[in-house]
Amino acid sequence: MYLSIVFLPFFSSLISGFGGRWLGYYGSSLTSTFFVGLSFLLSCFVFFEVGLNQQVVYINLFTWFFSDYIFVCWDFLFDSVTSVMLIVVTSISFLVHMYSIDYMKSDPHFPRFCSFLSIFTFFMLLLVTSNNLVQLFLGWEGVGLASYLLVNFWFTRLSANKAAIKALIVNRVGDFGLLMTIFLLFFVFNSVDFDVIFSTVPFFTLYSFWILKFEISFLSVIGIFIVIGAVGKSAQLGLHTWLPDAMEGPTPVSALIHAATMVTAGVFLLVRFSPLIEFSPFTLFLLIILGSFTAFFAALVGSFQQDLKKVVAYSTCSQLGYMVFCCGLSCYNVSLFHLFNHAFFKALLFLGAGSVIHAISNEQDMRRMGGFRSFIPITYSVILIASLALVGFPFLSGFYSKDVILEIANVHRNPNLSSLNVISLVSWFGLLAVFFTAFYSTRIIFLTFINSTNTSKKLLLNVHEPSYFIILPLICLTLGTIFIGYLTKDFFIGLGTDFWNTSIFLSPITNFVIESEFLITKLKWLPFLFTIFGILLAFASNFFTFNFKKQFFTFNSFLFLLNKKWYFDLIYNRIFVFPLLSFGFFVSFKNLDRGFIEILGPKGTTSLVNKISIYLSNIQTGQIAHYIFYLMLALGSIIWFSTSNYIYYKNLNELFFIFFILVFYI
C-alpha cells in the first residue's frame, strides 16, 4: 500500500505519455484521474495509520549503489510529516486532474498534459517519502524538471519558453545549495541517511573550521546551504523572480505548483532538517530575516499588479515567507500546519481564477474585467471564501495558522524569551504583510466581480459558469478551506498533542505555541485590525477617485517602482545576464569556438591540407625525367641514411620496404 501511493502516479504518467495516442482524450483523463485518486485514497489510510496511530514505517527496497564509503539504498520513510504531505500532494493533484478534464478539453495535446501532471505528482511524492539525501535530491530535481515541462507546455509561445527557462536556471542556484549540503553532510557524517545524521548532530555542535582567521561553525555553513536550497524552490526574496513568470503555463499547473508541489518543497526541506537547523542560531536568524522580508515585499508588490494570476502568485510568495519565518522561530509544527491550510485555499484561489479566465476567453488583466458577480455567482462565492481565508478572516482555515504565527512572533518580542532584538522589527513586517494581503485580496474581488465592467458586451454575454468537472473541485476545496483548519488544529498544534512524535524538532524548554495562548488581548487583536484596515483601504480606493498632483510625484514614483517589482529583473539582467551573454558571444563563441579552436581544428587543418595539396599538384608535371629524378633522389636518401652512423639496417628487406613507401608517396 505504501509504495503504491508513490508509484501509481508514475504508472499513470507512463500510460498517458506512451499510450495517449491510442487512449485519446477520454482514456487519458480517466486513467490519470483514477490513478491519482487511488493514491489519495491510500494516503488517507496512511494518515490514519501513521499520523493518528503513531506507527512510523520504514521500507528498504534494495541497494541503489555503493562505492567504498558511500552506501545508498532505495529507502522510504513514512512518518507524521510524510503523512501530512501525502494528503496535501495527492488531494490537490487529484482535484487538479479532475479540473483539467474540462479546462484543457480543447487542447490537442491533452494526453501529454496528463502525463506531465502525473510525473510532477510522482516526483513530489518521491521527495517527501525519501529517507536519504540522494533520493530526496532525485525528487528535488524531478519537480524542477516537471515544472519546466508544464510551464513550457504551450511551447509555441515565446513567453512560455522564456518563463520555463528562467524558472529552471534560477532554481539551479537553489539546487547548488542542496548539492553542497549533501557533500558537506557526507564529508562529516559519512552517511546520507536521515537517521544517522539527525541522531548524531548534537555531537558536532562544536565542530568548526577556520577561513582567513575566522572560525566558522560547520552546522551554520550547512544551515546556510539548506536555506539557499529552500530559497530557490520556495521563491523567497532574492530568488523569487521565477515565480510570477511561471504563470505562463496553464492555470491547473499554477494551482499544482503553488499549492502542493514545487514551492512547498523548500518549506518541507526546512521542516525535515529541523533537528539540524535548530543547532545553528545563525541559520534561525537568517530564516527570520528572509521570511519576514519576503512576506512584506511580496504582499506589497502584489498590491500593485494588474494580472490576476500574478497577484495570486505574489500572495503565494508572501505566505511562504510566513512559513519560513515561522521555521526561524523554531515552530516547525506551526509552519507545516500553515502549509497544510494554505494548500486548500490557495488551490481554490487559483482554480477559481482559472474559472474566471476560462469564462472570458483567457483574459487575465483585471482592468478589463468587472461585473461578473451576477454571471458566475458560484465562482464569485468560492473566490470570496478563498480570499477571506487568505487574509486570515476568523474561523476560516487561514485564521487558525497565520494568526498563530504572528502571535508567536509577538511572544518572541518578550526579552525574557528571546535575545534577538530584531524580532520586534520583523513582527511588524508580518503585520504589514497582513495589511497589504487584505488590500489586494479585496481589490481582486472589486475589480473582477463588483466594479462596473470594462468588457465588451459581446464577450460579457458569453460569460457563464463552467461545467461540473470544474465546479466539483471548487466545492471540495471550499469545504476544505472552511473546515480543515478547525478540524486539524488540535492534532497539529494543540496543547499536549503527540502527533509529530520525533519526526520534527519540538523545543523541550519553551513551547511558544502555549505561550501565545496567554498573550495579552491587544496583541492578539492586531492581525485582525490590520486586516480590517486593508479591506477599508481597498473599499476607499474603489469607491473614491484620488487625484495625485505634482506634489505627490514622489509617491507616484514609488508606486511605479512597486508596479515594476522593485526592478529585480532589471538588476539581475544588468549584473548577471547581460555580462554572461556578452562573455558567451564575444569570448567563448567568437574568440574560442569560431577563433582559436576553429583555427587549430577544422579550419586550420583544412587550410594546411589545401596548401600541401597545391604544392604536391605543382610537382606533378607529367614529364618522365622529373619522376626519375625524384625516384633516384629518394633512393639516394635511403642509401645515405642506411650507411650513416645514425641508422643501421641489418635487414635489407626493411630498406626496400621504405623505398617502395617513398616511391608510392611521391
C-alpha positions as CSV (number, residue, x, y, z in Angstrom):
1,M,0.0,0.0,0.0
2,Y,2.7,2.5,0.9
3,L,4.7,2.1,-2.3
4,S,1.6,2.2,-4.3
5,I,1.0,5.8,-3.2
6,V,4.3,6.8,-4.8
7,F,4.3,4.7,-7.9
8,L,0.7,4.9,-9.0
9,P,1.2,8.4,-10.5
10,F,4.3,7.2,-12.2
11,F,2.4,4.4,-13.9
12,S,-0.3,6.9,-14.8
13,S,2.4,9.1,-16.4
14,L,3.8,6.2,-18.5
15,I,0.3,5.1,-19.7
16,S,-0.8,8.6,-20.6
17,G,2.5,9.5,-22.1
18,F,3.2,6.5,-24.3
19,G,-0.3,5.3,-24.8
20,G,-2.0,8.7,-25.2
21,R,-2.2,8.3,-28.9
22,W,-4.5,5.3,-28.5
23,L,-6.2,6.3,-25.3
24,G,-7.2,9.7,-26.6
25,Y,-8.9,12.4,-24.5
26,Y,-11.3,10.3,-22.5
27,G,-8.9,7.5,-21.9
28,S,-6.1,9.7,-20.7
29,S,-8.3,11.8,-18.4
30,L,-9.9,8.7,-16.9
31,T,-6.6,6.9,-16.4
32,S,-4.7,9.7,-14.8
33,T,-7.6,10.9,-12.6
34,F,-8.3,7.3,-11.4
35,F,-4.7,6.5,-10.5
36,V,-4.1,9.8,-8.7
37,G,-7.4,9.4,-6.9
38,L,-6.5,5.9,-5.8
39,S,-3.2,7.3,-4.5
40,F,-5.2,9.9,-2.5
41,L,-7.4,7.2,-1.0
42,L,-4.4,5.2,0.1
43,S,-2.8,8.4,1.6
44,C,-5.9,8.7,3.8
45,F,-5.2,5.2,5.2
46,V,-1.6,6.1,5.7
47,F,-2.6,9.3,7.5
48,F,-4.8,7.2,9.9
49,E,-2.2,4.5,10.5
50,V,1.0,6.6,10.6
51,G,-0.3,10.1,11.7
52,L,-3.1,9.2,14.1
53,N,-1.8,5.9,15.4
54,Q,1.9,6.9,15.6
55,Q,3.2,3.9,13.5
56,V,6.4,5.0,11.7
57,V,7.1,2.8,8.7
58,Y,10.5,2.3,7.0
59,I,10.7,0.5,3.7
60,N,14.0,-0.6,2.3
61,L,13.6,-1.8,-1.3
62,F,17.1,-2.6,-2.5
63,T,20.6,-1.2,-2.8
64,W,20.8,1.6,-5.3
65,F,24.6,1.9,-5.5
66,F,27.6,1.6,-3.2
67,S,31.3,2.6,-3.6
68,D,33.9,2.4,-0.8
69,Y,32.4,4.6,1.9
70,I,29.1,5.6,0.4
71,F,26.1,3.2,0.6
72,V,22.8,4.3,-0.8
73,C,19.5,2.4,-0.8
74,W,16.0,3.0,-2.1
75,D,14.6,3.9,1.4
76,F,11.2,5.2,2.1
77,L,10.1,6.9,5.3
78,F,6.5,7.3,6.3
79,D,6.2,9.4,9.5
80,S,3.9,12.2,10.6
81,V,5.4,14.8,8.3
82,T,5.2,12.5,5.4
83,S,1.6,11.5,6.1
84,V,0.6,15.2,6.1
85,M,2.5,15.9,2.9
86,L,0.9,12.9,1.2
87,I,-2.6,14.2,2.0
88,V,-1.6,17.6,0.6
89,V,0.0,16.4,-2.6
90,T,-2.4,13.7,-3.6
91,S,-5.6,15.6,-2.7
92,I,-4.7,18.7,-4.6
93,S,-3.3,16.7,-7.5
94,F,-6.5,14.7,-7.8
95,L,-8.7,17.8,-7.8
96,V,-6.4,19.4,-10.4
97,H,-6.6,16.4,-12.6
98,M,-10.4,16.5,-12.4
99,Y,-10.4,20.2,-13.0
100,S,-8.2,19.8,-16.1
101,I,-10.7,17.4,-17.8
102,D,-12.9,20.3,-18.7
103,Y,-10.4,23.2,-18.6
104,M,-8.0,21.5,-21.2
105,K,-10.6,19.7,-23.2
106,S,-9.9,21.7,-26.4
107,D,-6.1,21.2,-26.3
108,P,-4.9,18.6,-28.8
109,H,-2.1,17.6,-26.6
110,F,-4.2,16.7,-23.5
111,P,-2.6,13.2,-23.0
112,R,0.8,14.8,-22.8
113,F,-0.6,17.3,-20.2
114,C,-1.9,14.4,-18.1
115,S,1.4,12.7,-18.3
116,F,3.3,15.8,-17.1
117,L,0.9,16.3,-14.2
118,S,1.2,12.7,-13.1
119,I,5.0,12.8,-13.3
120,F,5.0,16.0,-11.3
121,T,3.0,14.3,-8.6
122,F,5.3,11.3,-8.6
123,F,8.5,13.3,-8.1
124,M,6.9,15.3,-5.3
125,L,5.8,12.1,-3.6
126,L,9.3,10.7,-4.0
127,L,10.7,13.8,-2.4
128,V,8.5,13.7,0.7
129,T,8.9,10.0,1.3
130,S,12.7,9.7,0.8
131,N,14.8,8.6,3.8
132,N,18.2,9.7,2.5
133,L,19.6,12.8,0.8
134,V,20.3,11.3,-2.6
135,Q,16.8,10.0,-3.1
136,L,15.5,13.4,-1.9
137,F,17.7,15.2,-4.4
138,L,16.3,13.0,-7.1
139,G,12.8,14.1,-6.3
140,W,14.0,17.7,-5.9
141,E,15.4,17.7,-9.4
142,G,12.4,15.9,-10.7
143,V,9.9,18.5,-9.6
144,G,12.1,21.1,-11.2
145,L,12.1,19.2,-14.5
146,A,8.4,18.7,-14.4
147,S,7.7,22.3,-13.7
148,Y,9.8,23.3,-16.7
149,L,7.8,20.9,-18.9
150,L,4.5,22.2,-17.6
151,V,5.3,25.9,-17.7
152,N,6.5,25.4,-21.2
153,F,3.5,23.2,-22.1
154,W,2.4,25.6,-24.8
155,F,5.9,25.6,-26.3
156,T,4.9,27.7,-29.4
157,R,4.6,30.8,-27.1
158,L,7.8,32.6,-26.7
159,S,6.8,34.0,-23.3
160,A,6.3,30.4,-22.1
161,N,9.7,29.4,-23.4
162,K,11.4,32.2,-21.5
163,A,9.4,31.7,-18.3
164,A,10.3,28.0,-18.2
165,I,14.0,28.6,-18.9
166,K,14.0,31.3,-16.3
167,A,12.5,29.0,-13.7
168,L,14.9,26.3,-14.5
169,I,18.0,28.5,-14.3
170,V,17.0,30.3,-11.1
171,N,16.2,27.1,-9.4
172,R,19.7,25.8,-10.3
173,V,21.1,28.2,-7.7
174,G,19.0,26.6,-5.0
175,D,19.9,23.2,-6.3
176,F,23.5,24.1,-5.9
177,G,22.8,24.9,-2.2
178,L,21.2,21.5,-1.6
179,L,24.0,19.7,-3.5
180,M,26.6,21.4,-1.3
181,T,24.6,20.3,1.7
182,I,24.7,16.7,0.6
183,F,28.5,16.9,0.0
184,L,29.2,18.5,3.4
185,L,27.0,16.2,5.4
186,F,28.6,13.1,3.8
187,F,32.0,14.6,4.4
188,V,31.4,14.8,8.2
189,F,28.8,12.1,8.9
190,N,30.0,9.6,6.3
191,S,26.3,8.9,5.6
192,V,23.4,10.3,3.6
193,D,20.7,8.6,5.7
194,F,18.5,10.9,7.8
195,D,18.5,8.6,10.8
196,V,22.3,8.6,11.1
197,I,22.6,12.4,10.5
198,F,19.9,13.6,12.8
199,S,20.7,11.3,15.7
200,T,24.4,12.3,15.7
201,V,24.0,16.1,15.1
202,P,24.4,17.0,18.9
203,F,27.9,15.5,18.8
204,F,29.0,18.0,16.1
205,T,27.8,21.3,17.7
206,L,31.4,22.3,18.4
207,Y,32.7,21.2,15.0
208,S,34.2,24.2,13.1
209,F,36.9,25.2,10.7
210,W,39.0,28.3,10.0
211,I,38.8,30.6,7.0
212,L,41.1,33.6,6.9
213,K,41.5,33.6,10.7
214,F,37.7,33.4,11.1
215,E,36.2,30.4,13.0
216,I,33.0,29.2,11.3
217,S,30.6,26.7,12.7
218,F,30.2,23.7,10.5
219,L,26.5,23.4,11.3
220,S,26.0,27.1,10.4
221,V,27.6,26.5,7.0
222,I,25.3,23.6,6.3
223,G,22.4,25.6,7.5
224,I,23.2,28.4,5.1
225,F,23.3,25.9,2.1
226,I,20.0,24.4,3.3
227,V,18.5,27.9,3.3
228,I,19.8,28.6,-0.2
229,G,18.1,25.4,-1.4
230,A,14.8,26.4,0.3
231,V,15.0,30.0,-1.0
232,G,15.4,28.7,-4.6
233,K,12.5,26.3,-4.5
234,S,10.1,28.3,-2.3
235,A,10.8,31.6,-4.2
236,Q,12.0,33.6,-1.2
237,L,13.4,37.1,-1.6
238,G,16.4,37.1,-4.0
239,L,15.4,34.0,-6.0
240,H,11.7,34.8,-6.2
241,T,11.8,36.2,-9.8
242,W,10.8,33.0,-11.5
243,L,7.5,32.5,-9.6
244,P,5.4,35.3,-11.2
245,D,6.6,34.4,-14.7
246,A,5.7,30.8,-14.2
247,M,2.1,31.8,-14.6
248,E,2.6,31.4,-18.4
249,G,1.6,27.8,-18.0
250,P,-2.0,26.5,-17.9
251,T,-3.9,27.5,-14.8
252,P,-4.2,24.0,-13.4
253,V,-0.4,23.9,-13.4
254,S,-0.2,27.1,-11.5
255,A,-2.5,25.6,-8.8
256,L,-0.5,22.5,-8.5
257,I,2.8,24.3,-8.3
258,H,1.7,26.9,-5.7
259,A,-0.5,24.7,-3.5
260,A,1.0,21.2,-3.3
261,T,4.3,20.8,-5.2
262,M,7.5,22.7,-6.1
263,V,7.2,25.8,-3.9
264,T,6.2,23.7,-0.8
265,A,9.4,21.6,-1.3
266,G,11.6,24.3,0.2
267,V,9.5,24.6,3.4
268,F,9.4,20.8,3.6
269,L,13.2,20.7,3.4
270,L,13.4,23.1,6.4
271,V,10.9,21.1,8.4
272,R,12.7,17.8,7.6
273,F,16.1,19.3,8.6
274,S,14.7,20.9,11.8
275,P,16.9,18.6,14.1
276,L,19.9,20.1,12.3
277,I,18.8,23.7,11.8
278,E,17.9,24.1,15.5
279,F,21.6,23.8,16.5
280,S,22.6,26.8,14.3
281,P,21.3,30.1,15.8
282,F,22.7,32.0,12.8
283,T,20.5,29.9,10.4
284,L,17.4,30.6,12.5
285,F,18.2,34.3,12.4
286,L,18.7,34.1,8.6
287,L,15.3,32.4,8.2
288,I,13.6,35.0,10.3
289,I,15.0,37.9,8.2
290,L,14.4,36.2,4.9
291,G,10.8,35.0,5.7
292,S,9.6,38.3,7.2
293,F,11.1,40.4,4.4
294,T,9.6,38.1,1.7
295,A,6.2,38.2,3.3
296,F,6.2,42.0,3.3
297,F,7.8,42.5,-0.1
298,A,5.6,40.1,-1.9
299,A,2.4,41.4,-0.3
300,L,3.4,45.0,-1.2
301,V,4.3,44.2,-4.8
302,G,1.2,42.1,-5.3
303,S,-1.0,45.0,-4.3
304,F,0.0,46.9,-7.5
305,Q,-0.1,44.1,-10.1
306,Q,-2.8,44.0,-12.7
307,D,-2.6,40.4,-13.9
308,L,-5.0,38.2,-11.9
309,K,-2.7,35.2,-11.7
310,K,0.4,37.2,-10.9
311,V,-1.4,38.8,-7.9
312,V,-2.2,35.3,-6.6
313,A,1.4,34.2,-7.4
314,Y,2.8,37.0,-5.2
315,S,0.3,36.0,-2.4
316,T,1.9,32.5,-2.5
317,C,5.3,34.1,-2.2
318,S,4.1,36.1,0.8
319,Q,2.5,33.1,2.5
320,L,5.7,31.0,2.0
321,G,7.5,33.9,3.7
322,Y,5.3,33.3,6.8
323,M,6.2,29.6,6.8
324,V,9.9,30.3,6.5
325,F,9.6,33.0,9.2
326,C,7.9,30.5,11.5
327,C,10.7,27.9,10.9
328,G,13.2,30.6,12.1
329,L,11.1,30.9,15.3
330,S,11.7,27.2,15.9
331,C,7.9,26.4,15.5
332,Y,8.1,23.9,12.7
333,N,4.8,22.3,13.5
334,V,3.0,25.6,13.1
335,S,4.8,26.2,9.8
336,L,3.7,22.8,8.5
337,F,0.2,23.5,9.8
338,H,0.1,26.7,7.8
339,L,1.4,24.8,4.7
340,F,-1.4,22.3,5.1
341,N,-4.1,25.0,5.4
342,H,-2.6,27.1,2.6
343,A,-2.7,24.3,0.1
344,F,-6.5,24.2,0.2
345,F,-7.3,27.9,0.0
346,K,-4.5,28.7,-2.5
347,A,-5.6,25.9,-4.8
348,L,-9.2,27.2,-4.5
349,L,-8.0,30.7,-5.3
350,F,-6.0,29.6,-8.4
351,L,-8.7,27.3,-9.7
352,G,-11.3,30.0,-9.1
353,A,-9.2,32.5,-11.0
354,G,-8.9,29.9,-13.8
355,S,-12.6,29.6,-13.9
356,V,-12.9,33.4,-14.4
357,I,-10.2,33.4,-17.1
358,H,-11.8,30.4,-18.8
359,A,-15.2,32.2,-18.8
360,I,-13.9,35.3,-20.5
361,S,-11.8,33.8,-23.3
362,N,-8.4,33.7,-21.4
363,E,-8.3,37.4,-20.4
364,Q,-6.1,37.8,-17.3
365,D,-5.9,41.6,-16.9
366,M,-8.2,42.7,-14.0
367,R,-8.7,46.1,-15.5
368,R,-10.6,44.5,-18.3
369,M,-13.0,42.6,-16.0
370,G,-15.7,43.6,-13.7
371,G,-19.4,43.0,-13.1
372,F,-19.1,39.2,-13.2
373,R,-20.9,38.6,-9.8
374,S,-24.3,38.0,-11.4
375,F,-22.9,36.0,-14.3
376,I,-20.8,33.5,-12.4
377,P,-22.1,33.5,-8.8
378,I,-20.6,30.2,-7.8
379,T,-17.1,31.2,-8.9
380,Y,-17.6,34.5,-7.1
381,S,-18.6,32.8,-3.9
382,V,-15.6,30.4,-3.9
383,I,-13.1,33.2,-4.7
384,L,-14.6,35.3,-1.9
385,I,-14.2,32.4,0.6
386,A,-10.6,31.8,-0.6
387,S,-9.7,35.5,-0.3
388,L,-11.2,35.7,3.2
389,A,-9.2,32.6,4.2
390,L,-6.1,34.1,2.7
391,V,-6.4,37.3,4.8
392,G,-7.0,35.3,7.9
393,F,-10.6,36.1,8.5
394,P,-11.9,34.5,11.7
395,F,-12.9,30.8,11.7
396,L,-11.6,30.1,8.2
397,S,-8.5,27.8,7.7
398,G,-6.0,30.7,7.3
399,F,-7.1,32.2,10.5
400,Y,-6.1,29.2,12.6
401,S,-2.5,29.1,11.3
402,K,-1.4,32.6,10.2
403,D,-2.6,34.3,13.4
404,V,-0.7,31.8,15.5
405,I,2.5,32.6,13.6
406,L,2.0,36.3,14.3
407,E,1.2,35.6,17.9
408,I,4.4,33.5,18.3
409,A,6.4,36.4,16.8
410,N,4.9,38.7,19.5
411,V,5.9,36.2,22.1
412,H,9.4,36.2,20.8
413,R,9.5,40.0,21.3
414,N,9.4,39.3,25.1
415,P,13.1,39.8,26.2
416,N,12.6,37.1,28.8
417,L,12.0,34.5,26.0
418,S,14.3,35.8,23.2
419,S,17.6,37.7,22.9
420,L,17.0,38.7,19.3
421,N,16.3,42.4,19.2
422,V,15.4,42.1,15.5
423,I,12.2,40.2,16.3
424,S,10.3,43.3,17.1
425,L,11.1,44.7,13.6
426,V,10.2,41.6,11.6
427,S,7.0,41.1,13.6
428,W,5.9,44.4,12.3
429,F,6.8,43.3,8.8
430,G,4.5,40.4,9.3
431,L,1.7,42.7,10.4
432,L,2.2,45.0,7.4
433,A,2.1,41.9,5.2
434,V,-1.3,41.2,6.7
435,F,-2.5,44.7,5.8
436,F,-1.4,44.5,2.2
437,T,-2.7,41.0,1.8
438,A,-6.2,42.2,2.9
439,F,-5.8,45.1,0.4
440,Y,-5.0,43.1,-2.7
441,S,-7.5,40.3,-1.9
442,T,-10.3,42.8,-1.6
443,R,-9.0,44.6,-4.7
444,I,-9.3,41.3,-6.7
445,I,-13.0,41.0,-5.6
446,F,-13.8,44.5,-6.6
447,L,-12.0,44.6,-9.9
448,T,-13.3,41.2,-11.0
449,F,-16.8,41.0,-9.7
450,I,-18.2,44.2,-8.2
451,N,-17.0,47.2,-10.2
452,S,-18.5,48.2,-13.4
453,T,-17.4,46.0,-16.3
454,N,-14.8,47.0,-18.8
455,T,-15.5,44.1,-21.1
456,S,-17.3,44.3,-24.4
457,K,-21.0,43.4,-24.5
458,K,-20.4,40.6,-26.9
459,L,-17.9,38.9,-24.5
460,L,-19.9,39.7,-21.4
461,L,-23.0,37.9,-22.7
462,N,-20.9,34.7,-23.2
463,V,-19.7,34.7,-19.6
464,H,-21.2,31.6,-17.9
465,E,-20.5,29.1,-15.1
466,P,-18.1,26.2,-16.1
467,S,-19.1,22.5,-16.2
468,Y,-19.4,20.2,-13.2
469,F,-15.8,18.9,-13.7
470,I,-14.7,22.4,-12.7
471,I,-17.4,23.2,-10.1
472,L,-16.9,19.9,-8.2
473,P,-13.2,20.5,-7.4
474,L,-14.1,24.1,-6.4
475,I,-16.7,22.9,-4.0
476,C,-14.4,20.3,-2.4
477,L,-11.7,22.9,-1.9
478,T,-14.2,25.3,-0.5
479,L,-15.2,22.8,2.2
480,G,-11.6,22.2,3.0
481,T,-10.9,25.9,3.2
482,I,-13.8,26.4,5.6
483,F,-13.4,23.4,7.9
484,I,-9.8,21.9,7.6
485,G,-8.2,24.5,9.9
486,Y,-10.7,24.0,12.7
487,L,-10.7,20.2,12.4
488,T,-6.9,19.7,12.4
489,K,-5.7,22.5,14.7
490,D,-5.7,20.3,17.9
491,F,-3.9,17.5,16.0
492,F,-1.1,19.7,14.7
493,I,-0.5,22.4,17.3
494,G,-3.0,21.6,20.1
495,L,-1.9,21.6,23.7
496,G,-0.3,18.3,24.6
497,T,-0.6,16.7,21.2
498,D,1.9,14.0,20.3
499,F,1.0,13.9,16.6
500,W,4.5,14.9,15.4
501,N,6.3,12.5,17.8
502,T,10.0,12.7,16.9
503,S,9.6,13.5,13.2
504,I,10.4,17.2,13.7
505,F,12.1,19.2,16.3
506,L,9.9,20.4,19.2
507,S,11.6,22.6,21.8
508,P,11.5,20.8,25.2
509,I,12.3,24.0,27.0
510,T,9.8,26.6,25.8
511,N,6.7,25.9,23.8
512,F,5.9,29.2,22.1
513,V,2.5,27.9,20.9
514,I,1.5,27.6,24.6
515,E,3.0,31.0,25.4
516,S,1.0,32.5,22.6
517,E,-2.3,31.3,24.2
518,F,-1.6,33.7,27.1
519,L,-0.6,36.7,25.0
520,I,-2.2,39.9,26.0
521,T,-5.5,40.6,24.2
522,K,-4.4,43.8,22.5
523,L,-1.6,42.0,20.6
524,K,-4.0,39.2,19.7
525,W,-6.3,41.7,18.0
526,L,-3.5,43.3,16.0
527,P,-3.7,41.0,12.9
528,F,-7.5,41.4,12.7
529,L,-7.3,45.2,13.0
530,F,-4.7,45.3,10.2
531,T,-6.9,43.1,8.1
532,I,-9.9,45.4,8.6
533,F,-7.7,48.5,7.7
534,G,-6.5,46.8,4.5
535,I,-10.1,45.9,3.5
536,L,-11.3,49.5,4.2
537,L,-8.5,50.9,2.1
538,A,-9.5,48.7,-0.8
539,F,-13.1,49.9,-0.4
540,A,-12.0,53.5,-0.4
541,S,-9.7,53.1,-3.4
542,N,-12.6,51.6,-5.4
543,F,-15.4,53.9,-4.4
544,F,-13.4,57.2,-4.4
545,T,-11.0,58.6,-7.0
546,F,-7.7,60.0,-5.8
547,N,-6.0,62.7,-8.0
548,F,-2.3,63.0,-7.1
549,K,-1.0,66.4,-8.1
550,K,2.6,67.3,-8.8
551,Q,3.4,67.5,-5.1
552,F,2.8,63.7,-5.0
553,F,5.3,63.0,-7.6
554,T,7.5,61.0,-5.2
555,F,4.5,58.9,-4.2
556,N,3.7,58.2,-7.8
557,S,7.4,57.2,-8.4
558,F,7.2,54.8,-5.5
559,L,4.0,53.2,-6.9
560,F,5.7,52.8,-10.3
561,L,8.7,51.1,-8.5
562,L,6.2,48.7,-6.9
563,N,4.5,48.0,-10.2
564,K,7.9,47.1,-11.7
565,K,8.6,44.7,-8.9
566,W,11.4,46.8,-7.4
567,Y,13.4,46.3,-10.7
568,F,14.8,42.9,-9.5
569,D,14.7,41.5,-13.1
570,L,16.4,44.6,-14.4
571,I,19.1,44.5,-11.8
572,Y,19.7,40.8,-12.4
573,N,19.9,41.3,-16.1
574,R,22.4,44.2,-15.8
575,I,24.6,42.4,-13.3
576,F,24.4,38.8,-14.3
577,V,22.6,38.0,-17.5
578,F,24.0,40.6,-19.9
579,P,27.6,40.2,-18.9
580,L,27.3,36.4,-19.2
581,L,25.6,36.6,-22.6
582,S,28.3,39.1,-23.7
583,F,31.1,36.8,-22.5
584,G,29.5,33.8,-24.1
585,F,29.2,35.6,-27.5
586,F,32.4,37.7,-27.7
587,V,34.8,35.5,-25.8
588,S,33.5,31.9,-25.8
589,F,31.9,31.9,-29.2
590,K,33.8,34.4,-31.3
591,N,37.3,34.0,-29.9
592,L,37.3,30.4,-28.7
593,D,34.8,28.4,-30.8
594,R,35.0,30.4,-34.0
595,G,38.5,31.6,-33.4
596,F,41.3,29.7,-31.6
597,I,39.6,26.2,-31.6
598,E,38.5,26.5,-35.2
599,I,41.9,27.7,-36.4
600,L,43.6,24.8,-34.7
601,G,40.9,22.4,-35.6
602,P,38.8,22.0,-38.8
603,K,39.7,25.4,-40.3
604,G,43.4,25.1,-39.7
605,T,43.7,21.5,-40.8
606,T,41.7,22.2,-44.0
607,S,43.9,25.2,-44.8
608,L,47.1,23.1,-44.2
609,V,45.8,20.2,-46.4
610,N,44.9,22.6,-49.1
611,K,48.4,24.2,-49.2
612,I,50.1,20.8,-49.2
613,S,47.8,19.6,-52.0
614,I,48.6,22.7,-54.1
615,Y,52.3,22.1,-53.6
616,L,52.1,18.4,-54.5
617,S,49.9,19.2,-57.5
618,N,52.6,21.6,-58.8
619,I,55.2,18.7,-58.5
620,Q,53.1,16.6,-60.8
621,T,54.5,18.0,-64.1
622,G,53.7,14.9,-66.2
623,Q,57.4,14.6,-67.5
624,I,59.1,11.2,-67.1
625,A,62.5,12.8,-66.4
626,H,61.2,14.6,-63.3
627,Y,59.7,11.4,-62.0
628,I,63.1,9.6,-62.5
629,F,64.8,12.4,-60.7
630,Y,62.6,12.1,-57.7
631,L,62.9,8.3,-57.6
632,M,66.7,8.5,-57.7
633,L,66.7,11.2,-55.1
634,A,64.6,9.1,-52.8
635,L,66.8,6.0,-53.4
636,G,69.9,8.1,-52.7
637,S,68.4,9.4,-49.5
638,I,67.6,5.9,-48.3
639,I,71.1,4.6,-49.0
640,W,72.7,7.6,-47.3
641,F,70.6,7.1,-44.2
642,S,71.3,3.4,-44.1
643,T,75.1,3.9,-44.3
644,S,75.3,6.8,-41.9
645,N,76.3,6.4,-38.2
646,Y,72.8,7.2,-37.0
647,I,70.8,4.4,-38.6
648,Y,72.0,0.9,-39.5
649,Y,69.7,-1.6,-41.2
650,K,70.6,-5.2,-40.7
651,N,67.8,-6.4,-42.8
652,L,67.8,-5.4,-46.5
653,N,64.1,-6.0,-46.7
654,E,63.4,-3.1,-44.5
655,L,65.4,-0.8,-46.9
656,F,63.4,-1.9,-49.9
657,F,60.1,-1.5,-47.9
658,I,60.9,2.1,-47.0
659,F,61.9,2.7,-50.6
660,F,58.6,1.4,-52.0
661,I,56.7,3.5,-49.5
662,L,58.5,6.7,-50.6
663,V,58.0,5.9,-54.2
664,F,54.3,5.3,-53.7
665,Y,54.0,8.6,-51.7
666,I,55.8,10.6,-54.4
